[in-house]
Amino acid sequence: MTKKERFRFVLDYFAENNPGAETELRYKDPYQLLVAVILSAQCTDKRVNQITPAFFTRFPGPGTLSEASQEEVYSYIKSCSYPNSKSRHLVGMARGLMKEFGGKVPEEVNELVRLPGVGRKTANVIASVIYGKAALAVDTHVFRVAARIGLTTAAKNPAEAEKQLIRHIPEHQIPVAHHWLILHGRYICQARKPKCEQCPLKSACKYYSRLSRKASGGSNGK
C-alpha cells in the first residue's frame, strides 16, 4: 500500500464513520475553549471538564481573569496537572488578550502563539475548531497514531509530523482530521496497549503489519 493509498483508506473510513468528530472539551465561546485547551496539556479532557464550570463562573471572560492573582487561579485548577505553571499562563494569556487584542481571541496562529501559554498545538486547535482554519494540532495522541499507522515517516517532533500530515490531507478535512486521530488514539490506538484486534484501520496499519509478521515468525518487522 502506498502512502497515498493509506491516507485515502484512513480518511475515507473516518469520513464515513465519524464525520462530525469534535473536541470532548466543553466550552461556549472562544475564550472558554482557549482556557480549556491550556488546561488540557498533559491532563485528561474529563478532568478539565470537571474544573472549568466553577472556573468560568468566577472568570467568565478574559477581563476578570486578567485581574486575578495567580494564587486565586491556582485554587480553581489545582486538581489538574502542573497547576502552578498553568495558573501563570492563564493569567498571562488573559492579560495578553486584553492588551493586544481587546479581549477577542484572534483567528491567526501567528497571533495566538504570542499569548503566554499558547504554543502551536493550542493555537492550531483554536484556529481550526473556532475559526475553521486548515490548521492541524499534533498532540501526543496524533503524533503516536500517525507514526504507527504510517501516515508520517520518521518525524522527530510534532512540527515535522504536522508538515507531513497536511501535505497529504485535503484542506477541507484538516480541521476534523485532528479529532479523528486524537479520538482514535484515546480509545483504540492507546499508548501502552493498543487495541489492534478491534481497530478498523489495521489492514492499512504498518504497526499492525509488523506485529503480524513477528507473530507468524516471518520478517523481523524492519
C-alpha positions in Angstrom: 0.0 0.0 0.0 1.4 3.4 -1.0 1.3 6.3 1.4 -1.3 8.0 -0.8 -3.5 4.8 -0.6 -3.0 4.6 3.1 -4.1 8.2 3.7 -7.1 7.6 1.4 -8.1 4.5 3.3 -7.8 6.1 6.7 -9.6 9.4 5.8 -12.4 7.6 3.9 -13.0 5.4 7.0 -13.3 8.3 9.4 -15.3 10.4 7.0 -17.9 7.7 6.7 -17.9 6.5 10.3 -17.3 9.7 12.3 -17.9 12.7 10.0 -18.9 15.0 12.9 -15.9 14.4 15.2 -15.3 17.2 17.6 -13.4 18.1 20.7 -14.6 16.5 24.0 -13.7 19.7 25.9 -16.8 21.6 26.9 -16.9 25.3 26.0 -19.3 28.0 25.0 -17.1 30.6 23.3 -13.5 31.0 22.0 -12.2 32.3 25.4 -13.6 29.2 27.2 -12.0 26.8 24.6 -8.7 28.6 24.9 -8.7 28.2 28.7 -9.7 24.5 28.4 -7.0 23.7 25.9 -4.3 25.3 28.0 -5.6 23.3 31.0 -5.6 20.1 28.9 -1.9 19.9 28.4 -0.9 16.5 29.9 -4.3 16.3 31.6 -7.4 14.4 30.6 -10.4 16.2 29.0 -12.5 14.6 31.7 -10.6 16.3 34.4 -10.6 19.6 32.6 -14.4 19.4 32.2 -14.7 19.0 35.9 -12.6 22.1 36.6 -14.0 24.6 34.1 -17.6 25.1 35.3 -16.5 26.7 38.6 -13.6 28.4 36.8 -15.9 30.1 34.2 -18.4 31.1 36.9 -15.6 33.0 38.7 -13.8 34.1 35.5 -16.4 34.5 32.8 -14.2 36.3 30.4 -10.6 37.5 29.9 -11.3 40.7 31.7 -11.9 39.1 35.0 -9.2 36.6 34.5 -6.7 39.3 33.7 -7.3 41.0 37.0 -6.9 37.8 39.1 -3.9 36.7 41.0 -2.1 33.5 40.1 -2.8 32.2 43.6 -6.6 32.6 43.1 -6.4 30.9 39.7 -4.4 28.1 41.3 -7.2 27.5 43.8 -9.6 26.7 40.9 -7.3 24.5 38.9 -5.1 22.7 41.5 -6.5 19.3 40.6 -5.1 19.4 37.1 -1.5 18.7 36.1 1.1 21.4 36.5 -1.3 23.9 38.2 1.5 26.4 39.1 2.7 27.0 35.5 -0.9 26.8 34.1 -2.0 29.5 36.6 0.7 31.8 35.4 -0.1 31.0 31.7 -3.8 31.6 32.1 -3.4 35.0 33.8 -0.7 36.0 31.2 -2.9 34.8 28.4 -5.8 36.9 29.6 -3.7 40.0 30.1 -2.3 39.5 26.6 -5.8 39.2 25.1 -6.9 42.4 26.8 -3.8 44.4 26.0 -3.1 43.2 22.4 -6.5 42.0 21.1 -9.1 43.9 23.0 -10.3 40.8 24.8 -11.0 39.0 21.5 -9.4 35.6 20.8 -7.5 36.1 17.5 -8.0 33.9 14.5 -4.5 33.5 13.2 -2.0 31.0 14.5 0.9 33.5 14.4 -1.1 35.9 16.6 -2.3 33.2 19.0 1.2 32.0 19.8 2.1 35.4 21.0 0.0 34.8 24.1 1.6 33.2 27.2 1.0 29.5 27.5 -0.2 29.2 23.9 2.0 27.0 21.8 1.5 25.9 18.2 -0.7 23.0 19.2 -3.0 25.1 21.2 -3.1 27.8 18.5 -4.0 25.2 15.9 -6.8 23.9 18.0 -8.3 27.3 18.3 -7.8 28.2 14.7 -9.4 25.0 13.4 -12.2 24.4 16.0 -13.4 28.0 16.4 -12.5 29.6 13.0 -12.5 26.6 10.7 -8.9 27.2 9.5 -6.9 24.5 7.8 -4.7 24.0 10.9 -3.9 20.6 12.4 -2.9 20.3 16.0 -0.4 17.5 16.7 -0.6 16.3 20.3 0.9 13.1 21.8 -2.1 11.1 20.5 -1.9 12.4 17.0 1.9 12.1 16.9 1.7 8.4 18.0 -1.2 7.3 15.9 0.1 8.9 12.7 3.5 7.3 13.1 2.1 3.8 14.0 -0.3 3.7 11.0 2.4 5.0 8.7 0.9 8.4 7.8 4.1 10.0 9.0 7.7 8.7 8.5 10.5 9.4 10.9 9.0 12.6 12.2 11.2 13.8 15.0 8.7 16.2 16.6 5.1 17.5 16.3 6.1 20.2 13.9 7.6 17.7 11.4 4.5 15.4 11.8 2.2 18.4 11.1 4.0 19.2 7.9 3.8 15.6 6.7 0.1 15.3 7.6 -1.1 18.5 6.0 0.8 17.6 2.8 -1.5 14.6 2.3 -4.8 15.6 3.9 -7.3 17.6 1.7 -7.6 21.1 3.1 -11.3 20.8 3.9 -10.6 17.7 6.1 -7.7 19.2 8.0 -9.8 20.7 10.8 -11.6 17.5 11.6 -8.6 15.2 11.0 -7.1 16.3 14.3 -10.2 15.0 16.1 -10.3 11.7 14.1 -6.7 10.9 15.1 -6.9 12.1 18.7 -10.0 10.1 19.4 -8.6 7.0 17.7 -5.5 7.4 19.9 -7.5 7.9 23.0 -9.8 4.9 22.6 -8.2 2.4 20.2 -4.6 3.1 19.4 -3.6 3.6 23.0 0.0 4.2 24.0 0.7 1.2 26.2 -1.9 -1.4 25.0 -3.2 -0.6 21.5 -6.4 -2.4 20.8 -5.2 -3.7 17.4 -7.8 -6.5 17.1 -10.6 -4.0 17.4 -9.1 -1.5 15.1 -10.9 -0.9 11.8 -7.7 0.5 10.3 -5.4 -2.5 10.9 -5.4 -3.6 7.2 -3.7 -0.3 6.4 -1.5 0.0 9.5 2.2 -0.5 9.4 2.5 -1.2 13.1 -0.1 -4.0 12.9 1.6 -5.4 9.8 4.9 -5.6 11.7 3.2 -7.3 14.7 1.5 -9.8 12.4 4.8 -10.7 10.7 6.5 -11.3 14.0 3.7 -13.4 15.3 3.8 -15.6 12.2 7.6 -16.0 12.5 8.3 -14.2 9.3 10.1 -10.9 8.8 11.6 -9.2 11.9 9.4 -6.2 11.1 12.1 -3.8 9.8 
